[in-house]
Amino acid sequence: MKKISIANAITVLAASAFLIACNAYDQDLSPGGNTIIEAVCPAPTLEEPATRTAVDPTAYTSGEIGINWLPADRIGVYSATTANACFTNQSEQETDKTSFAGNLQNGETPLYAYYPYTETAGTTPTAFKGMLPLTQHYSTATRELEGDWKVGTPQGSSASRFTFEHIFAFLKFDINAGGTDVAGERLLSVSLTVPGKQLGGGFTCDLSTRAVTFTPATDASTVTMEWTDTPELSASTFHGYMNVAPVTGIAGTEISIQIKTNLHIITFTETMKADAFKSNTYYTVPLTLSRFKDKWTMEENPDAKEENAAWVTGLQSRLACANTVFAIAGQPFMHKIRVPQSTSQQYHAVVPVKDGVKRVYNLPEGLTWNAGRCLVEGKAPTAGDYVYSVEFTVGGTTYKEGIKFHVAARAADLQSPTPMMGWQTWNVFKDKIGYDILASQLVGMKEKGLIDAGYRYFGVDDCWQVKSENDNGHQIPDESKFPTTNGVNGMARMANLIHDYGLKAGIYTDCGTKTCEKYFASYGYEELHAQDYKDWGYDFVKEDWYYDLDMAPTGATSSSFVDGYDGLGSYWNTSGKAQELYTKMGKALKDRGLMLYMCEWGIHDPWKWGAETGATCWRMTYDHRDGWWGKISSGLFGKKNDGDENANGVGVHNTIVLMRHLWPYVGINRYNDADMICVGIRGSGQSSSDCVYNQAGGLTSTEAETSFAMWCMWSSPILLGFDMTKDMSSADLAHDLALVKNEELIAINQDALGQGAEYIKSANGIDYYQKDLANGDVAIAVVNLSDNSATYTISMTDYDALDPSTSYSVRDLIGQKDAGTLSASSSLTGSLAAHGTFVVRLKK
């Protein structure tokens, strides 16, 4: 059998000693017959808040249990004149063998030791006092024991090697709920009552004989083990462990078992066949619940509703999905729950996975937990603020976190129930803007049918204000660009004109002291500027980030601010500082009814915390460029961004890869922004042509289709940037204009469910995505990221959003034509051009 007693070695060095602990042999007890209590093997031990041991996770085929030491373990050591000296574990890892170090008076030889150390053990030379809790706790994740007391004495002739024995009996619960009504519920506790026997309480242990004497106590005949990780009862067997006092004369006793779940309490009795619980011996309690369902009594747990877990900020959350979400009362809602594949992944490389998500509980009425797809779904409840909770495991540790859930009474009560669609000045015009120029753009938007197609936002980007002056902190509109007329300043006139077209008006600033083009910005003046924007009539504000000391907040120095990823952690370049600065403006705007459009560049994980600032969308990358590949700094001319870095050169390929794993953070009123789209520019822009690798003519028609299709799949804001006054009658430009007006693609961007494009897999150079839609349809996109044509295959088995028991009609959204059917017995296969995309909408 496995050796469960523990041998400890003590080497005396001056006034210090080291204990080396390892497993040793125990006694054995033969099984006691066909009964629910079976004597199987030897036994383990307790913990206290700072000292605990853990069940060895190794599965031993001989039916044995191993008990490991943990780094925080401490033992009490006795010598001839020293009582209860604290010795600490010297190992930094969980192990079955370890060393303990501590001090004894005059370099004496240790005589006895016990575990776990407690300051209240007393000063009697050959005895210690302790407490065996009647309620103990266990987690299947940590495997840590509570009630694990053991005593050690020198082994053989060695004065430095100790053998430890467990002074209590050890119960191992094997629980299986297959075939019962409680399968699927969460296990809270198991209680065992042996009438007339004291199973725990205060005790004194004689170190020389290991004999234990309990202080008499009433109501000590019941022991309870609570599962702190509340595992789900199922047809799979799992285990729990606890300690009980040694007792004899229990054969023939009617014992009572009570099992408490999050919903029910079940109770049944059984006759004991074993005659004793012996120290240093473990006993299996086989709770195959289907054996007892005909004899148990079941009642509702009066405390059935669990308290919600605490909500933590996005930066503190260990989830890999949104933890602040929004909905509209009575409308479809979906929230996909994911955890990180690895704790070592960071930034855009964190891979969201289902494995590790245990359950979601305390859902509001109308919502249900779909465990198979790992998502919350249903109709949103009445308007209000709710919290529901997620239990999950990351890195071997189980956590519970609350999800903030805001339900609006109607869509108009949310600032962005669907992603923005509109036009922004920056990519083509940069600083060459003014009232008359933008008035012409508004005319062009209307004439080209873009307003009717749904483009309802019009944003004035950087360079609208006087560059280096301010009026007691107020930004000053540049009169040469936006002249005052009849006492109305030029920016107010601009907002009025935008409104005349039925559009929402946007203005630009920066959370530093200067904008990207070094114009006066908003740091320290958030409330003042928010009020100005409101007074001028603006509806949304694009707020940029800073990249050098000239732009950085007042007081920043070369040591307190270092730009980019290399500078993360410097005082003015942290996620916490970014959230703080954007929250200042976000709150000032929200208080005045304006929307924050956050332009942070994706270096501080804004997808985690953006919704907490009051923003409804946040940039995921550095500036997007008018090409398939971006160009990053390297040598004299730079190089292709073929590593898909989040750097100044971000093309369509780079954006797709950087956005690949961020879809769980998307929902209505919270969108990942892939930046202003370059479709239609065709190399004629200013900023959009910077940092493009070897592609002077801008995106090809195929690449434009991929770009627009993926912006729609992602539920990204779509802010056009091409010149609205130019002739679009050439084949390429006519293609682009028709593309951005494609109502079938726009419909999946504006879908009321607000889901992102869930990444499924990559194969043969092709990415595969799915997107749930509000009416139950599913959009699927296949994207050829390679430089050669490739064959795609869409098989139903790859997509958990599809029902394999039915067939789907297929609609090609780019080609705007029917494309056959998809079922479990058929697939969609075709050839995809280099850089091309095929997007379909599937309907039952």
N, C-alpha and C positions, 0 to 999 in steps of 0.2 A: 504494500500500500504506500501511498505518498506519505512522506515524513512531515508531520505537522508540528510536533514539538520543536522548540527552537533552541539551538545551541548557541551560546554567546561566549566570545573570547574576550578576556580582560587582560591587557598588558599594562603593567604599572610603569609609568615613566615619571619619576619624581613624585609630585603631588597630583599628577593627572593619570587617568586610565582610559583605555580604549576597549569597547566591547565589540566583538565581531559576532554578529548574529547570523545563524543559518538554520535551515530546517533540520529537525531531529525526529526520533521515532515516538509514536504514541501507542497506547493500547488499542485493542480492537474489540468490537462487540458484535456478536452474531445477530442476524436479522431476527425480529420477533414475530414472524408469521405474517399472514395476509391481513394487514391492518394499515390504517392510514399513517401510523407512526412506525417507521422502520429504522432500526439501528443499523447503520451502514458502515460508517468509518469514523475516524477520529475528528477532533473539533478545533475550531478557531477562536476569535477574540474581540475587544471593545475599542472605542475611541473616546476622546474628549475633544472639546473644541479645537485644541491645538495639536492633538496627538491621535492619529488613527492609522489603522492598517487597512489593507484592501484585499479582496478576494482575487487570487491569481486568475486572469482571464483564460489561461490554458485549459482546454477540455481534456481531462485525463480519462482514458478509456477504462481504467480500473475503478472508476467511480470515486476517486479521491478528490479532496479539496486542498488547494494550496493557499497560504496566507502570506502576502508580501508586506514588507516594510515600506513606508512612505517617507520622503525626505523630511517632513515636519515631525516625525515621531520622536518622543522623548520617553525615557525610562527613569524610574527611581532606583537608586543603588544604596545598599547598606553595608557598612563595615563594622568593626568592633566598636568604634566610637562615633561614627558618622551615620546619621539616620536620614534617609530620603534625600540623597544628593541627586540633583538633576543631571542626567547625561543626555546629550543630543545626538541625533543621527548624523553621521558624517557623509552619507551618500546623497547625491543630488538627484538620484533616480529611484523609481520604484524597483525593488529587488527582493529576492528571497534571502539574501545574505548581506549583512551590512556591519558597520562599526559604529559604536557609540562612544562619545568622549565626555568626561566630566572630572570633577575634583573630589578627592577624599583626603581627610586629615592625615597628616604625617605619612603620606604614601602608603596607607594601609591597604591590605588585600580585601577586595570586595567579597562579601559573603552571600548576599542575596540581591536580587533585582526583581522589579515588577514593571509591568506595562499596563496602562499608560500612566505616565507621571502625573501626580496631582499634588498641589501644595497642601491639601488638607488630609494627606495620608496619615499624619501623626508622627510622633517621635519615638514610639515604642521600638526597641532595637530589632525585634523579630516579628513584627506584625504591621500591617497597614490597613487603613480604612478606605472604603470606596463606595460607589453607588452603581448598582445595576439597574438601568432605567426600565420601567415597565412599558414605556413607549419608546421604541427605537426607530431609526430611520435608515433607509437604504435607497441607493440610486443605481439602476442598472448601467448608467453611464460611467459613474465614478468608481463603483464597486466598493466604496468605503464602508467600513463596519462601525457599528456603535454598540458597545457592550463587550468589547473584546479585551478581557482582562487575562493576564498570564503572569506566572511567577517563574523566575529563573534561579538556578543554583549551579555551582561549578560542576563541570562535566568531568568525571573520573578524577585523575590526579592533577588536571590542569586548573590553575587558579585564575586563568584568564579566559576560559571558554565555558560559557554557561549554556545549560539546557533549559528552555522555557516550556512550561506546560500551561494549557488553558485551564483555568480554574472553574469554568462553567461549561454547561452543555451547549451545543450549537445546533440550531434548527435551520435546515435548508428547505425552503418552500419551492416546490415545482408546480407551476400554475399553468393550466391549459383550459381555455374556455370554449374550445370547439364544440359546436352543436348545442350551445346554450343561448338563452336570451340576453345574456350580458356580454356576449362577444361584440367587440367594437366599442365598448365603454372603457373608461379610463380607471385603472385600479388605484384606489387611494390607500387602502390598508387591509391587513388581515389580522384578526384577533383570535387568540387561542386561550380558552379558559379550562383549567384543571381544578375542579372544586376541592377546597380544603388544603390546597398546596400553595406555598409562597414561592412565586416564580421570579421575584426580583425585589429590589429595595436596597437599603443601606446594609453594609456588611463589614466584617473584620476578617482578614485573612492571615493565618499563621504562616509566616514565610518558611519556617523549617519543615512543616508538614503539608503545606498547601491546603489545610482544612479551612473551610469558610463557615462563619457563623453569621446568620442574618439577624438584624434587629427586627423583632416581630412587628408585623404591619397588617392592618386590615385592608381589604380590597386589593390584595396583592396576588390573587389567583389568576389574573388575566394579564397576558402580555400582548402588545400590539406592535406590529411592524408597519410603518407608514412608508410608502414609496414616494420619494420626493420628486421623481421624474414622471410620475403617474403614467406608467406604460399602458399601451392599448391591449386589452384582453383579446386573444385571438386563438386560432387553432395551433399556433406555434407555442411551444413551452418556453417560459422564461423563469428565472430563479430570483429568489430573495433570501437574505440571510439575517439571523438574529441570535442572541444568546439568552439562555434562561438558567435559573438556579438549578443545581442538581436536586432531584427529588427521587424518592423511592416509593414502592407500594402503590403504584398507579394502575397496575393491570386490572382490567374490568371496570375502570372508572369511565363514566359518561363525560366526555369532553365536548366542549362547544366551540364551533368555528364560526366566526362572523367575517364576511367579506364585504367591504364597502367600496362602491364605485362612485363615479361622479354623478350617477343617476339613481342607483339602488343600493339597498342593504339586504344581503342574503345571509341566513343563519341556518345551521344544521348541526346535529350531534353525531358522535361516533364513539364506539366503545374502544378503549385502549387495550391493546394486547401486550405491548411492551411493559415491563415492570418498573422501569426507571429511566430518568434522564441523568446520565453520568457525566462528570466533568471530563474535559479533554476528549469528548466524543461527539461526533455530529450525527444528526438524525434527519433523514429525509421525510418531509411531509408531502406526499404526492397528492396535490389538489387537482386532479382531473375532474373538472366541475360537472361534466356530463354524468358522472357516477352518482352525484348527489342531487341533481335537479328535481328528482321525483320526491325527495324528502325535505328539501329546504323550504323555508318561508322567505318570501320576497316582499319588500316594501320600498316605497319611494324614499330616496335620500332627502330628508327635509332641507339639507344644505346643498341641494343638487347644483345650484348655479355657482360655479367657481368665480372667485374674484378675478377681475381682469388683471393681466400682467401690466406692469408700468410701461407707459410709452417712453421711449428714449429718443433723443434727437437723431436725425439721419446720420450725423457723423459718428454717433456712438453705436448705432444699430449694427448688429452682426448679420442681419439679413442682406440678401443681394436683390432687393426689390423695394418698391415704394413702401414707406410706412406712414405716410400722410396721403389719404386718397379722398376722392370727391365723387359725388353722384347726384342725380336729379330724382326727386321723389317719384316713385311709380315707374321709373324707366329702367331698362336693362343695365346691369352692373356686372363687372368682372374684375377680379384682382388676382393675378397669378403670384403665388408665393414661391420664392426661391432662396437658396442659401449659396454661399460661395463654394466652389469646388475645392478650393484650397485656401488656407489662411495666408499663404505666401504670395498669392496673386494680388495685384494692385492696379489702380487706375482703370484704363479701358480693358485691361487683360483679365479682369475678374470674370470667371466663367460661372454663370448662374445654373444651378442644378436642383432637381427635385429631391435627390437622395439626402436625407437628413431632416426633411420637413416631416414632423410627426402628426400635427393636427392643427386645426383652427377651431376655437371655441368662443362661446358667448356672442354668436352672430346675431345681429338684429333680425327681427321678423322679416321674412321674405327672402332671406339669403341662406344658402346652404354651402357646405364644404364638399367639394368634389375631390376626394382623396386620390382617385386615379389620375386626374389631370393636375392635381396640386393647385387648385384654384377655388376662390370664393365666387359664387355666381347667383343670379336671381334678379328679382325686382327690388329696387332700393326702397327702404321704408319711408315713413313720413319725414318731413324736413326736420333737421336737428343735428346735433353733434353726438357721435357715438364712439365707443371704443370696442374693438374685438381683439382677440389675443391669438398669438401663434406660439406653438411649442416646437422647438427644432434643436438639432444638434450640429455643432460646428467644431471641428478639431477634437472630437471625442467628448465634448462638454455639452450638456443640454441647457438650453436657455428658454425663457419665455419673454415675449415682448408684446406690448400693446400696439394696435394699429389705430391711428386717428382717422375717423371716417366722418366727413362733413357732407350732409345731404341738403341740397338746396331745394326750395319749394318749386322752382321753375328754372329753366335754362338761363333766363335773363339775370338771375341772381348770382350766377357765376361769371367771372370776368372773361373766361375763355372756355365755354363748353365744347367748342371745337377749335382746332388749330387756326392761327391767323393765316389768311391768304391776302396778299397785297403786293405792294411795290415799295422799294427802298432806294434812296438816291445814290448810295455809295459806290457800287461796283463800276458804273459807267461814268458818273459825273464827278465823284470825289468832291473836291472843293469848288467845282464850277457849277454852283447852284445859285438860285435866286428866285424871286417871286414869279417873274415872267417865264423863266425856263420851266419851273414846276407847274405853272398853269398850263403850259403846252403839254406836259406829260399827263395831266389829268384829262385833257381833251383826247389825247391818244388812247388812254386807257378805256375811255368810254367808246370811242369810235371802233376800237379793235374788239369790242365785245367782252373785255376782261371784267368789267364791273358786273355785267350780267352773268358772267361765268362764276362769280362768287368772290372775286378779289375786292375786298372791302376795307383794307387798311392801306394807308399811304404815309410813309415815314420819311421825315426830313433828317438826314444823318449829320455827321460832323461838318463843321465849318459854317454854321449859320450865324455864329455870334462874332463879336469883336474879339480879336485873338488874345490880347494881353491886358485888356482893361475890364473893370467891373464897376458897378455903381453901388457902393456899400454892400458888396457881396452879390448883388443881382447880376446875372448875365445880361449883356447888352446886345440886342439883335444888330447885325451888320446892316447899316442903312444903305450901303451901296448895293447890297443883294436883296434886302427885304425892307424897302423904304416905308416910312410912316406916311399914311394918307388920312387926311381928315381926323387927325389926332389918334388914329389907331395904329399901333406899332406893327411893323412888317410881319412879325411872327404870329400875331393875333389875326392879321389879315389872311395869312397863309392858312391857318387853321379854319377860318371861316369859309375860305374857298374850298378846302377839302370837304368840309361838311356839306357844302352846296351840292356836291356830287354824291352825297349819301354815304360818304366814307368816314372811317375813324382816322383821326389825325395823330401822327406820332412825331416826337421830337427826341433829340439825342443829347447825352451828356456822359460824364465819366465819374467813377467813384473816387478817382484821384484828384489832384489839384489842377491837372490839365488833361485835355482829351488826347487821343492818339495823334492828332495833327497839331497838338500843343495850344489849343484854345482853352480859355478859362472854363474850369469844370466845377464839380459840386462838392468836393470834400469839405466838410464843415458847414455846408450851406444847404443840406438836404431839405429841411423844412421850408426854407426861404424859396428854393428853386421849385419845389413841388407846388407851392402856392402860386408862383409865377406861371408855371405850366397850366395849372388849372384856370387861372385868371385869363390866360391867352386862349383857352378853349381846347387844349390838347387832351387826348384820350389815353395815350400810352407813351411810355418813355423808354427808350433804349439806353441802358447804362453800360458803358464799356469798362474794361479793366485797364491797369497801367503796366508799362513794361520798362520804365527807366526812372531814375531819380528825379528827373525834371517833371515827371507826371505823378510820382508817388505822393502819398499824403504828407502833409506838413510834419517835419521832424524826422523823416526817413533819412538814413545815412547809408553809405556804401556797405556798412556792416549789418545794418538792420533791414536793408532791402537788397536782395539779390534776385534777379528776374528768372522766370521759367522753372523747369523741373530741377535744375541744378541748385536753385536758390530756395527750394521748398524747405520750410522750417525757419528761415530768417523771419524776423518779427513781422514784417509787413507782407510776407508771402507765405501764409498758412491758410488752410481751409477754414479754420475758425475765424481768422481776420477777414477773409473774403465774405463769409456768411455775416459777420458783424456789419461790414460796410454796406452790403446789399440790403440787409434788413433795415438799416436806417432809412434808405431811400424807399424801400418797399413799403414800410409802414407809413411813411409820409405820404406816399402816393395813394395807398389803399384808403387811408383816412379821408382822402379827398375824392375818392371814386375813380382814380386813374390806375392803369395797369402797368406793372413793371415787366419790361422785356430785358432779361438779364444776358449780358454779353461778356461772359467770363472766360471763354476759350477752353474750358474743360480740363484745366490742370489741377483744380481743387475738388474734383468729384462733385460738381454742382447737382448732378442727378440725385444725390443723396439728400441734399438739404435745400435745394432751390425753392421747393414749395413752402418752406418755413419762412422765407423772406417776404412772401407776398407775391413773388413772381409766378407767372403761369407757364413760362418756358425759359430755357437756359441753353446757351451755346455749349456744344459738346466737343468742339475742336477749335483750333486756330482758324484763321480766315480760309474759307473754301475758295478754290481757284477754278478758272475756266479751262480745265484740262483733265485728262484721265489720271495723270500722275502729277503730283506736286514736285517742287524742286527745293532741296534743303541745302544749307550752307556746307560747302566742302570745296576746298581749293579756290581757284580763281573764278570758276563759272558755276559752281554748285554741282549737285548730283541728283539723280532721280531718287525720290523718296520711296524706294522699293522695300524699305523696312516698315512702311506704314506708320511712321512716327507722327505723333501729334506735334507738329512743328509748323513754321510759317508756310511751308509748301504742302497744302492738303488738296489733292485732286479727288475725283470721284472714286477711284479705286481706294485711295487712302481713307476717305470718309466711310465707305462701306465697311471696311475692315475695322475701323475705330468704333463704329456704331454697332457692330455685330452682337455684342453681349450686353448691351445697355437697355434692351427692350423691356425688362421687368419694371423699369422705373416710369413707364408711360401710362397715363390714364387721362380721363377727361379733366380739364383744367390744370394739367401738369404734363408738359411735352418736352421731349428732347429735341433741341433745335440743331439741325444739320447745317445751319447758316443760310444766307441769301443764296438762292439757286441761280446757276449761271446759264441755264437754258435760254436760248435766244440771243445771247450776247455775241457768239461766234467770233471771239477774239477781238472785239471792238471796244472792250472796256478798259478802264485804267487800273484800279486796284485788283480787279478780277484777273488781269493778265500778269500780275506780279507772281513770281515764284512758280510758274508753270513750266513743266519739263517738256521741251522739244515739241511744242504744239501751238504754234502761233495763231492758227485759225480757230482755236477754241474747240469745244466739244463737237464731235461728229453727230450725225443724226442718230446713229445707234447708241452712242454714249449719252446723248440728250434723253433718249427714251429710258435708259437705265437710271439716269439721274432723277428724272421726274417720277418714274414709277417707284423708286425706293423712297423718295421724300413722302410719297403718298402712303406707302406701306408702313413707314415709320411713324405716321401721324405727326410728322415734323411741320412746323410752320413753313409756308411756301411764300417767300418774298422775292418777287421777280426783280430784275435789275436792268433789263435791256431798255434802250431808248424807245419810248413809246411813240415818238414822232417819225421813226424811220419806216421806210417802205418795206413791208414784209411779203412782197409778192414773189420773190425768188423762191425756188423750190426748197432750199434749205430753211429759209426763214418762215415760209408758209408752213412747212412741216412743224417747226418749233412752236409757232403760234397755235396751230391746231392741237399740238400735244398738250400745251399748258391749259387749253380749254376742254380737254377730253373729260366729259362729264362722268364717265364711268370710272376713271382713275381718281378724279376729284372726289367721287362718292366714297371711296374707301379711305381717303385722307380725312374727310369730314364725317366719317361714320360715328354715330352717337355712342358707341361702346368705347371709343377712344383708345383701342389697344395698339401696341407697337408691333413691329414685325418680328415674331419669335423665330430666332435662328434655330434651324433643325439640324443641318449637317453641311459638310463640304465634301464633294466627290468629283473627281475628274476636272478640277478647276472651277467647279460650279458651286455656288452657295444656294441653299434651299431655305425658304422661310414660309411661315404660315401666319395668318392674321384672322382672329375671330371677329365677326361682324354682328351688329346688333340684332339683325333679323334671323340669325342662325346660319347665314351663309359663311363661307370660309374663303379668304383670298390666299392664293399661293403664288410665290414669286421664285423663279429660278434665275440666277444671275451668273453669267459667264465672266469671271474675273481674269481669265487667261487671255493671251494674245492670239489664240487660235480658235477656230470653230470647235464646238464640243457637243456631245450628245447628252441630253438630259433625260431622266426618267422620273416621273411623278407616280409613286406607288402609295396607295392608301395606308399601308402599314407604317409609313414614316410619320404620319400626322395624327396626333391624338385628338385633334379637333374634329376629325372625320369619323363618321359612324360606319364601321365596316359591314353592317347588316343592310345597308341601302346603297343606291347608286346616286350619282350627282351629274347634273348637266354642267357643262363647262363653257364658260364665256371668256374669250380672249379679250382682255381689257385694252391692250395697246392697239391691236388690230380691230377692235370693236366688232367682233364676229363670233358666232358660235363655234365651238371647237370639240364637239363630241360629248362623250360621257366618261365618267370614272367610277369604277366599282372595285370591290375586293378581288375580282377575277380579271380585271383589266388595268392597264396603266396608261399614262400619257408619255409618249416618247417623241423626241424630235431633235433637230439640229439647231444649235444656238450660235449665232455669229460671235466672233471675238468681241468682248465688252458688251454683249447684248443681254437682254432680259425678256423673259416670257412671264406674264402675269395673268392669272386666271381667277375668275370668281366661280365658286362651286355652289350649286343650289340643289337641295334635295328634290 
